[in-house]
Amino acid sequence: MQSRSLTASPETFWPGRFDGQVLLVTGAAGGLGSNTAERLMREGATVICTDVAASGRGDGSAPEHSLALDVTKRDDWDRITAEVLHQHGHIDGALFAHGVQGPETTVADMPVAGWSRVLDINLDGCLHGLAALLPRLQDQGYGRIAILSSIAAREGNPHQAAYSASKAGLIALVKTAAKEVAQFGVTVNCIAPSMMKTRLLDDLSAERNAALLAKVPMGRVGLPEEFSALAAWLLSPEASYMTGQTLDLSGGRNTA
């Protein structure tokens, strides 16, 4: 009997699904953004890979289209959008996969600077991106945007107030934006993963990682391939009646 993969894998993708499409990915230098960008390219998309520096992936390599983008600056978003439109003539969607964990501390001890930095990157950075891209997608009558939230947005993680609040804000932002552009063929959705196998886990203490994993009924960390499979669908024409939603990718974690 031929063996088969029991999880999403890099070998599983849809050739040609994104032929002719131009998609922008933030946080593409590593983690979930990098993995999803690679899948989108395998499926035919021209992917504009952005990060705070245009140095490409964490291994030092760089995709063909790699640009520097500071998500906290509206001018940077406007510049990147104009560059993509000038070079390619259109843009069909985006994955916002940037983000930071921030201070791991109690609410009472939360440093103001740490709080502000996390919200500036995680929440404001997506607001600026939506403001830059949505008018263009609306004008052309088609667009897909997927945004990386977190299961922490559903219930709040102890000692992660800034991170949890920023990710919860994204859910409300997505609901609002989706309603504003729904009639123009543009969809906006969130993905809320629990623990995923990325470098961000290294930013948490061993105790925090153990406590979070204990909440996952599957008993394991999620794979980047499992995220990219869902993100690719949300960015595809097939997800035409899904908007304003937050899809949990949590291994069954109960957030009630």
C-alpha positions as CSV (number, residue, x, y, z in Angstrom):
1,M,0.0,0.0,0.0
2,Q,1.4,3.4,-1.0
3,S,2.2,5.6,2.0
4,R,0.4,8.9,2.2
5,S,0.9,12.1,4.2
6,L,-1.4,12.5,7.2
7,T,-0.9,16.2,7.4
8,A,-0.5,19.1,4.9
9,S,2.9,18.9,3.3
10,P,5.0,21.0,0.9
11,E,4.5,18.3,-1.8
12,T,0.8,19.1,-1.9
13,F,-0.2,22.1,-3.9
14,W,-2.4,23.2,-6.9
15,P,-0.3,24.0,-9.9
16,G,-1.7,26.9,-11.8
17,R,-4.2,28.1,-9.3
18,F,-2.7,31.6,-9.2
19,D,-1.5,31.9,-12.7
20,G,-1.5,35.6,-13.7
21,Q,-2.1,36.8,-10.2
22,V,0.1,39.2,-8.2
23,L,0.0,38.8,-4.4
24,L,1.8,40.7,-1.7
25,V,3.1,38.9,1.5
26,T,4.3,40.7,4.6
27,G,6.6,39.0,7.1
28,A,8.0,37.0,4.2
29,A,11.5,36.7,5.5
30,G,10.6,33.8,7.7
31,G,8.0,31.8,9.5
32,L,4.4,31.5,8.2
33,G,4.8,34.3,5.7
34,S,7.8,32.8,4.0
35,N,6.2,29.3,3.8
36,T,3.0,30.7,2.3
37,A,4.9,32.8,-0.2
38,E,6.7,29.7,-1.4
39,R,3.4,27.8,-1.9
40,L,1.8,30.7,-3.7
41,M,4.8,30.8,-6.1
42,R,4.5,27.1,-6.7
43,E,0.9,27.6,-7.6
44,G,1.7,30.2,-10.2
45,A,1.5,33.6,-8.4
46,T,3.9,36.5,-8.8
47,V,4.6,37.1,-5.1
48,I,5.9,40.4,-3.8
49,C,7.8,39.3,-0.7
50,T,8.1,42.1,1.9
51,D,9.7,42.5,5.3
52,V,11.3,45.2,7.3
53,A,14.4,44.7,5.2
54,A,14.5,43.3,1.7
55,S,17.1,40.7,2.5
56,G,14.8,37.8,1.7
57,R,14.4,34.7,3.8
58,G,16.1,33.8,7.1
59,D,18.6,31.5,5.2
60,G,20.0,34.5,3.3
61,S,18.2,33.6,0.0
62,A,15.8,36.0,-1.6
63,P,12.7,35.6,-3.8
64,E,12.7,37.3,-7.2
65,H,10.4,40.1,-6.0
66,S,11.7,41.2,-2.6
67,L,11.0,44.7,-1.2
68,A,11.6,46.5,2.1
69,L,8.5,47.5,3.9
70,D,8.1,49.0,7.3
71,V,4.5,48.1,8.0
72,T,4.2,50.8,10.7
73,K,4.6,53.6,8.1
74,R,1.7,54.6,5.9
75,D,4.1,56.2,3.4
76,D,5.9,52.9,3.0
77,W,2.6,51.1,2.2
78,D,1.7,53.7,-0.4
79,R,5.1,53.5,-1.9
80,I,5.1,49.7,-2.2
81,T,1.5,49.7,-3.6
82,A,2.5,52.2,-6.2
83,E,5.6,50.2,-7.2
84,V,3.7,47.0,-7.6
85,L,1.0,48.6,-9.7
86,H,3.6,50.4,-11.8
87,Q,5.6,47.2,-12.5
88,H,2.7,44.7,-12.8
89,G,-0.3,46.7,-13.6
90,H,-2.5,45.1,-10.9
91,I,-2.5,43.5,-7.5
92,D,-4.9,40.7,-6.7
93,G,-4.5,40.3,-2.9
94,A,-2.3,40.1,0.1
95,L,-1.3,38.1,3.1
96,F,-0.4,40.1,6.2
97,A,1.8,37.7,8.1
98,H,4.0,40.2,10.0
99,G,3.9,40.4,13.8
100,V,5.8,40.4,17.1
101,Q,5.1,38.7,20.4
102,G,6.1,41.6,22.6
103,P,6.7,41.7,26.4
104,E,5.9,38.6,28.4
105,T,4.7,40.2,31.6
106,T,1.7,40.9,33.7
107,V,-0.7,43.7,32.8
108,A,0.5,45.7,35.8
109,D,4.1,45.4,34.7
110,M,3.5,46.0,31.0
111,P,6.0,48.6,29.7
112,V,4.3,51.4,27.8
113,A,7.0,51.3,25.1
114,G,6.5,47.5,24.6
115,W,2.7,47.8,24.5
116,S,2.9,50.6,21.9
117,R,5.4,48.8,19.7
118,V,3.3,45.6,19.6
119,L,0.1,47.4,18.6
120,D,2.0,49.6,16.2
121,I,3.3,46.6,14.3
122,N,0.6,44.0,14.7
123,L,-2.6,46.2,14.5
124,D,-1.7,49.6,13.0
125,G,0.6,47.8,10.5
126,C,-2.5,46.0,9.1
127,L,-4.7,49.1,9.2
128,H,-2.1,50.9,7.0
129,G,-2.0,48.0,4.6
130,L,-5.8,47.8,4.2
131,A,-5.9,51.6,3.7
132,A,-3.4,51.3,0.9
133,L,-4.7,48.2,-0.9
134,L,-8.5,48.2,-0.5
135,P,-9.2,51.2,-2.8
136,R,-7.2,49.5,-5.6
137,L,-8.9,46.1,-5.1
138,Q,-12.3,47.8,-4.9
139,D,-11.7,49.7,-8.1
140,Q,-10.8,46.6,-10.1
141,G,-13.7,44.6,-8.7
142,Y,-11.7,41.7,-7.2
143,G,-9.3,41.1,-4.3
144,R,-8.4,38.7,-1.5
145,I,-6.8,39.7,1.8
146,A,-5.9,37.3,4.6
147,I,-4.5,38.5,7.9
148,L,-2.6,36.5,10.6
149,S,-4.4,36.9,13.9
150,S,-4.0,34.4,16.8
151,I,-6.0,32.1,19.0
152,A,-4.9,34.5,21.8
153,A,-7.3,37.0,20.3
154,R,-10.2,34.7,21.3
155,E,-9.4,34.3,25.0
156,G,-6.3,36.3,25.9
157,N,-3.1,34.7,27.0
158,P,-1.8,35.5,30.5
159,H,1.4,37.6,30.4
160,Q,0.7,38.5,26.8
161,A,-1.6,41.5,27.1
162,A,-0.1,43.5,24.2
163,Y,0.0,40.5,21.8
164,S,-3.5,39.3,22.7
165,A,-5.0,42.8,22.5
166,S,-3.4,43.5,19.1
167,K,-4.6,40.2,17.6
168,A,-8.1,40.7,19.0
169,G,-8.2,44.1,17.4
170,L,-7.4,42.5,14.0
171,I,-10.6,40.5,14.2
172,A,-12.7,43.6,14.6
173,L,-10.8,45.4,12.0
174,V,-11.3,42.6,9.5
175,K,-15.0,42.4,10.2
176,T,-15.3,46.2,9.6
177,A,-13.2,46.2,6.4
178,A,-14.9,43.2,5.0
179,K,-18.4,44.7,5.3
180,E,-17.2,47.9,3.6
181,V,-15.9,46.2,0.5
182,A,-18.0,43.0,0.3
183,Q,-20.2,44.3,-2.6
184,F,-17.1,45.0,-4.7
185,G,-15.8,41.4,-5.0
186,V,-13.2,41.9,-2.3
187,T,-12.9,39.6,0.7
188,V,-11.0,40.1,4.0
189,N,-10.5,37.3,6.5
190,C,-8.4,36.3,9.5
191,I,-6.6,33.1,10.4
192,A,-6.2,32.5,14.2
193,P,-3.5,29.8,14.7
194,S,-2.6,28.3,18.1
195,M,1.0,27.2,18.5
196,M,2.7,26.9,15.1
197,K,6.2,25.7,14.4
198,T,7.9,29.0,13.9
199,R,10.8,31.0,15.4
200,L,8.3,33.0,17.5
201,L,8.1,30.1,19.9
202,D,11.7,30.8,20.8
203,D,10.6,34.2,22.1
204,L,8.4,32.5,24.8
205,S,9.6,30.8,28.0
206,A,9.6,27.0,28.3
207,E,6.9,27.3,30.9
208,R,4.7,29.4,28.6
209,N,5.2,27.0,25.7
210,A,4.3,24.1,27.9
211,A,1.1,25.8,29.2
212,L,0.0,26.7,25.7
213,L,0.6,23.3,24.3
214,A,-1.4,21.7,27.1
215,K,-4.5,23.5,25.7
216,V,-4.2,21.8,22.3
217,P,-6.2,18.6,22.1
218,M,-4.1,17.3,19.2
219,G,-1.1,17.5,21.5
220,R,1.2,18.9,19.0
221,V,2.4,22.2,17.4
222,G,0.8,23.2,14.1
223,L,2.9,23.0,10.9
224,P,3.6,26.0,8.6
225,E,2.3,23.9,5.7
226,E,-1.1,23.6,7.5
227,F,-1.2,27.4,7.7
228,S,-0.2,28.0,4.1
229,A,-2.9,25.5,2.9
230,L,-5.6,27.6,4.6
231,A,-4.1,30.9,3.6
232,A,-3.8,29.9,0.0
233,W,-7.4,29.0,-0.1
234,L,-8.5,32.3,1.4
235,L,-6.4,34.1,-1.2
236,S,-7.9,32.1,-4.1
237,P,-10.9,32.8,-6.2
238,E,-12.6,29.7,-4.6
239,A,-13.0,31.6,-1.4
240,S,-15.6,33.9,-3.0
241,Y,-18.3,33.7,-0.4
242,M,-16.1,33.8,2.7
243,T,-15.5,37.2,4.2
244,G,-15.3,39.0,7.6
245,Q,-14.5,35.7,9.2
246,T,-11.8,34.4,11.6
247,L,-10.9,30.8,11.0
248,D,-9.3,29.0,13.9
249,L,-6.3,26.8,13.1
250,S,-5.8,25.5,16.6
251,G,-5.6,21.7,16.7
252,G,-9.0,21.8,18.5
253,R,-8.1,24.2,21.2
254,N,-11.3,25.2,23.0
255,T,-11.7,29.0,23.4
256,A,-15.2,29.0,24.9
